[in-house]
Amino acid sequence: MAIVLGRPDLDGLSEAVHALRDWQYEGAPMQLHPGDLGWYWRLGAEATAAAVRTWRRDGHLLAVGLLDGPELLRLTIAPTAQRDAELARQLVADLTDPARGVLPAGKVCLEAPTAPLVHDLLSAGGWQADEPWTPLHRDLAEPVPEPRPGLRIEVIGPERAHIQAAVLRSAFDSARFTEERWHGMASGLPYADARCLVAWDDQDTAVAAVTVWAAGPGRPGVLEPMGVHRDHRGRGHGTAISLAAASALRGLGSSSAIVCTPTANAGAVATYTSAGFRPLPERLDLCRDA
């Protein structure tokens, strides 16, 4: 049977979310997670569906990709298909031909930690390794220590969405974090397994925020995003909110908490490490120059 590249409608988007949940497992390389689609959902369900690509054979979903921007595809392959040579060849054909509607001409990048055959084929075709990223992992078999005294953690609901948005705007120096987009994110299917947390200091000031995404009991959950207000950095708030995030994921049944950050961001790596996250081997995306 031929492998078919598709762009899902809203029903197909739900199928992709459920497949990504099923494809998460302990010991897997950090990969596209249902929480990544959930975070993208802040732009709306239609925009999220338009950014997703699927590959299927005989009706069975084999791979899901998210265009996290027009020039970056984040790709995950079903565990049973990661050594499927036919799928790898088809993926490479679709990724390298702009007419297929996956990646445009010019400089583009691929994040595909579960696609070793695809990596080999693209590398042979001249694609080069990009900047390194560090995945970090925290086992949740045991209870997570409480954040330090004097810091209050609050689960944020719709009526307080503006608070989390304001913290993240400051943390990332970006106007993209808005209350309206929070509500878009919370309307998405993946948000049923998510929590938004804000940390308040002893002056009752919101100092840090995080969103966590579970993928069902016994599966890894992710932090996306986490940030500390720029006026309150260097006081351990990042470590505290990361501990709170791990605890929230454990409460949702996650087996572990995972996060990924550019290796060059030494401060972020140190923050997560101080919260009990263990750095894993670096991951390199592949890029094709213009």
C-alpha positions in Angstrom: 0.0 0.0 0.0 1.2 3.5 -0.8 2.1 5.9 2.0 -0.1 9.0 1.9 0.8 12.4 3.1 -2.1 14.3 4.5 -3.2 17.6 6.2 -5.8 16.8 8.8 -9.1 18.4 9.3 -10.3 19.0 12.9 -11.3 15.3 13.3 -7.9 14.2 12.0 -6.2 16.6 14.4 -7.9 14.7 17.2 -6.6 11.5 15.8 -3.0 12.9 15.7 -3.2 14.0 19.3 -4.4 10.6 20.4 -1.6 8.9 18.4 1.1 11.1 19.9 -0.2 10.2 23.4 0.1 6.5 22.5 3.6 6.9 21.1 5.1 8.3 24.3 7.0 5.8 26.4 9.7 5.8 29.0 13.2 5.5 27.4 12.1 7.1 24.1 14.1 10.0 22.9 12.4 13.3 23.6 10.0 13.7 20.7 6.9 15.6 19.5 4.4 15.3 22.4 0.6 16.0 22.5 1.5 19.0 24.7 3.4 20.5 21.7 0.2 20.5 19.7 -1.6 21.8 22.9 0.8 24.7 23.1 0.4 25.5 19.4 -3.4 25.5 19.9 -3.1 29.0 21.4 -3.2 30.1 17.8 -6.5 28.3 17.3 -7.7 24.9 16.2 -7.7 25.7 12.5 -4.1 27.1 12.6 -3.0 24.0 14.5 -4.6 21.7 12.0 -3.0 23.6 9.1 0.4 23.2 10.7 0.1 19.4 11.1 1.2 16.8 8.5 0.4 13.1 8.7 1.7 10.0 7.0 -0.4 6.9 6.8 -0.4 3.5 5.1 -3.6 1.5 4.6 -5.4 3.9 6.9 -2.9 3.5 9.8 -1.1 6.6 11.1 2.7 6.1 10.8 4.1 9.6 11.5 3.0 13.0 12.6 4.8 16.3 12.0 4.2 19.8 13.3 5.4 22.9 11.4 6.6 24.9 14.4 7.1 27.9 12.1 7.3 27.6 8.3 10.9 26.4 8.2 11.0 23.9 11.1 9.2 20.5 11.0 9.0 18.6 14.3 8.5 14.9 13.3 7.7 11.8 15.3 7.3 8.3 13.9 5.2 5.5 15.5 7.4 3.1 17.6 6.5 0.2 15.3 7.6 2.2 12.1 10.9 3.7 13.2 12.9 1.1 11.1 10.4 1.2 8.2 12.7 1.9 5.1 9.8 2.6 2.8 8.4 5.2 5.2 11.9 6.8 5.6 12.3 7.1 1.8 8.8 8.6 1.5 9.4 11.1 4.3 12.7 12.2 2.7 11.0 12.7 -0.6 8.2 14.8 1.0 10.6 16.8 3.1 13.0 17.7 0.2 10.4 18.6 -2.5 8.8 22.0 -1.7 5.9 21.0 -4.1 4.8 18.4 -1.5 3.7 21.2 0.8 5.7 20.2 3.9 8.9 22.4 3.9 9.5 25.3 1.6 12.6 26.0 -0.6 15.5 27.6 1.1 16.9 27.0 4.6 14.8 24.6 6.6 15.3 22.4 9.7 14.0 19.0 10.9 13.6 17.8 14.5 13.1 14.0 14.2 14.6 12.1 17.2 12.7 9.0 16.4 13.7 8.8 12.7 17.2 7.5 12.5 16.8 6.2 8.9 15.5 9.7 7.9 18.5 11.3 9.5 20.9 8.9 7.6 19.2 9.7 4.2 19.1 13.4 4.7 22.7 13.5 6.0 23.8 11.6 2.8 21.9 14.3 0.8 23.9 17.1 2.4 21.8 18.2 5.4 24.0 19.4 8.3 23.7 19.2 12.1 22.3 22.4 13.7 22.8 23.8 17.2 22.7 21.3 20.0 19.8 21.0 22.4 19.8 19.4 25.8 16.9 17.2 26.9 16.4 16.8 30.6 14.5 14.1 32.5 13.1 13.8 36.0 11.8 10.5 37.2 8.5 10.8 39.1 8.4 7.4 40.9 9.0 9.1 44.2 7.2 12.3 45.6 8.8 15.6 44.5 10.2 17.9 47.2 8.1 21.0 48.0 9.3 24.3 46.6 11.1 26.4 49.1 9.1 28.1 51.9 7.8 31.5 51.2 6.7 30.7 47.6 3.1 29.9 46.9 2.1 27.9 43.9 -1.3 28.5 42.3 -3.1 26.5 39.6 -4.3 29.1 37.1 -7.8 29.0 35.6 -9.5 31.1 33.0 -10.3 34.0 35.3 -6.6 34.4 36.2 -5.1 33.7 32.7 -4.0 37.3 32.4 -1.5 36.8 35.3 0.3 33.9 33.6 0.3 35.7 30.3 1.9 38.8 31.9 4.7 36.7 33.6 5.5 34.9 30.3 5.5 38.2 28.4 8.2 39.5 30.8 10.1 36.2 30.9 10.4 35.9 27.1 10.3 39.6 26.3 7.5 38.8 23.8 4.1 40.3 23.2 2.9 36.9 21.8 1.8 35.8 25.3 -1.7 37.1 25.7 -4.8 36.3 27.7 -6.6 35.6 24.4 -4.1 33.0 23.4 -4.2 31.4 26.8 -7.9 30.8 26.2 -7.2 29.4 22.8 -4.7 27.0 24.3 -7.1 26.0 27.0 -9.8 25.2 24.5 -7.7 22.5 22.8 -8.1 18.8 23.2 -4.6 18.3 24.8 -5.4 20.8 27.6 -7.5 18.1 29.3 -4.2 16.7 30.5 -2.5 20.1 31.3 -2.1 22.5 34.2 -0.9 26.1 34.3 1.0 27.1 37.4 2.1 30.5 38.7 4.5 31.0 41.7 4.0 34.0 44.0 6.7 35.3 46.4 6.3 36.4 50.0 5.3 39.9 48.7 2.4 38.3 46.8 4.0 39.1 43.5 3.7 36.6 40.5 7.3 35.7 39.8 7.3 32.6 37.6 5.0 30.5 35.5 4.9 27.1 33.7 2.5 24.9 31.8 2.7 21.2 32.1 1.3 18.6 29.7 0.6 15.0 30.6 0.1 12.2 28.0 -1.8 9.8 30.2 -0.9 7.6 33.2 2.6 6.0 33.0 3.8 8.2 30.2 6.3 11.1 30.2 4.9 14.6 30.6 6.5 17.9 29.4 7.0 21.4 30.6 6.2 24.0 27.9 6.8 26.8 28.5 8.5 27.8 31.8 9.6 31.3 32.5 10.7 33.7 35.4 9.7 37.3 35.4 12.7 39.4 34.3 12.5 41.5 37.5 12.7 38.5 39.8 15.5 36.4 38.3 18.4 34.9 40.2 16.4 34.1 43.3 15.7 30.4 42.7 12.2 30.9 41.3 12.9 28.9 38.2 14.0 25.9 40.3 10.9 26.2 42.5 8.4 26.4 39.6 10.2 23.5 37.9 9.7 21.4 41.1 6.1 22.4 41.2 5.7 21.4 37.6 7.2 18.0 38.2 4.9 17.5 41.2 1.8 18.5 39.1 2.8 16.0 36.4 3.2 13.3 39.0 -0.3 14.2 40.2 -1.6 13.7 36.7 -0.1 10.2 36.6 3.0 11.0 34.5 6.0 8.6 34.8 8.5 11.4 34.3 8.9 15.1 33.5 10.9 16.1 30.5 12.0 19.4 29.0 14.4 20.5 26.3 16.5 23.7 26.0 19.3 24.9 23.8 22.6 23.7 25.2 23.9 27.2 24.9 21.3 28.4 27.5 23.5 27.3 30.4 21.3 29.1 32.9 18.2 27.0 31.9 20.2 23.8 32.0 21.4 24.7 35.5 17.9 25.6 36.7 16.4 22.3 35.6 19.3 20.3 37.0 18.9 22.0 40.3 15.3 20.8 40.3 16.3 17.2 39.9 16.2 16.9 36.1 19.0 14.8 34.7 20.6 16.0 31.4 20.4 13.4 28.6 22.7 13.3 25.5 22.5 16.3 23.3 20.2 16.3 20.4 21.0 17.8 17.0 18.4 18.9 14.5 19.2 18.7 10.8 19.2 21.7 8.5 19.4 22.3 4.8 21.0 25.6 3.8 19.4 27.8 1.2 
